[in-house]
Amino acid sequence: MGSQVHRFRDRSVYREEMNNPDTVTTPGETLREMLHARGLHAEAFALATGIPHEVVLDILAGKPPILPAPAERFEHILNVSSNFWLRRQSEHVKTR
């Protein structure tokens, strides 16, 4: 898996969202973009994080919030801080 994990660098979408809060996407959409950029499928990501595949699919669909424990697992696999995920969740909730 090591060769498949790439650091997500394009933050332009997130900068635009900071300037226009009406466009904030769900954390699941952000996760989907990152997985796609790395060529990872939900099933492989679920196995790597130890999170059940069904839960990952729900997160990608924007159903459950991203909580600290999954955020830490995301950080370990995606090299994107758990604080990033928790902020994404907070921003999403604020703009509902």
C-alpha positions in Angstrom: 0.0 0.0 0.0 2.9 2.4 0.6 3.4 3.2 -3.0 -0.4 3.9 -3.4 -0.4 6.5 -0.6 0.3 10.0 -2.0 0.0 13.2 -0.1 -3.1 15.3 -1.2 -1.7 18.6 -2.4 -4.5 20.4 -4.2 -6.1 22.6 -1.5 -7.6 25.2 -4.0 -11.1 23.7 -3.5 -10.8 24.2 0.2 -9.5 27.7 -0.1 -12.5 28.5 -2.3 -14.8 27.0 0.2 -13.3 29.2 2.9 -14.1 32.3 0.8 -17.6 31.0 -0.1 -19.0 28.9 2.8 -22.2 28.1 0.8 -20.1 25.7 -1.2 -18.7 23.5 1.6 -18.8 19.9 0.6 -19.3 17.0 3.0 -16.3 15.4 4.5 -17.3 12.3 2.6 -17.0 14.1 -0.7 -13.5 15.3 0.4 -12.6 11.8 1.3 -13.9 10.5 -2.1 -11.7 13.1 -3.9 -8.7 12.0 -1.9 -9.2 8.3 -2.5 -9.8 8.9 -6.2 -6.6 11.0 -6.4 -4.7 8.1 -4.9 -6.4 5.4 -7.0 -7.8 3.8 -3.8 -11.2 2.1 -3.7 -13.5 2.3 -0.7 -12.9 -1.4 0.1 -9.1 -1.1 0.1 -9.4 2.0 2.3 -11.7 0.2 4.7 -9.2 -2.6 5.0 -6.3 -0.2 5.5 -8.1 1.7 8.2 -9.8 -1.2 9.9 -13.1 0.6 9.5 -16.0 -1.6 8.2 -16.5 -1.2 4.4 -20.2 -0.4 5.0 -19.2 2.5 7.3 -16.7 3.9 4.8 -19.5 3.8 2.2 -21.8 5.6 4.5 -19.1 8.3 5.2 -18.5 8.7 1.5 -22.3 9.2 1.1 -22.2 11.9 3.8 -24.3 10.0 6.3 -22.4 9.7 9.6 -20.2 12.5 11.0 -16.4 12.0 11.0 -15.5 11.5 14.6 -12.0 11.7 16.2 -11.2 7.9 16.1 -11.9 7.5 12.3 -10.2 10.9 11.7 -7.0 9.5 13.3 -7.2 6.4 11.1 -7.7 8.6 8.0 -4.6 10.6 9.1 -2.5 7.4 9.3 -3.4 6.2 5.8 -3.8 9.5 3.9 -1.2 11.6 5.7 -3.8 14.3 6.2 -4.1 15.4 9.8 -7.0 14.3 11.9 -7.6 18.0 12.7 -8.3 18.6 9.0 -11.1 16.0 9.0 -12.6 17.3 12.2 -12.5 20.9 10.8 -14.1 19.6 7.6 -16.9 18.1 9.7 -17.3 21.2 11.7 -17.5 23.4 8.6 -20.0 21.1 7.1 -22.3 21.2 10.2 -22.0 25.0 10.4 -23.2 25.5 6.8 -26.2 23.2 6.9 
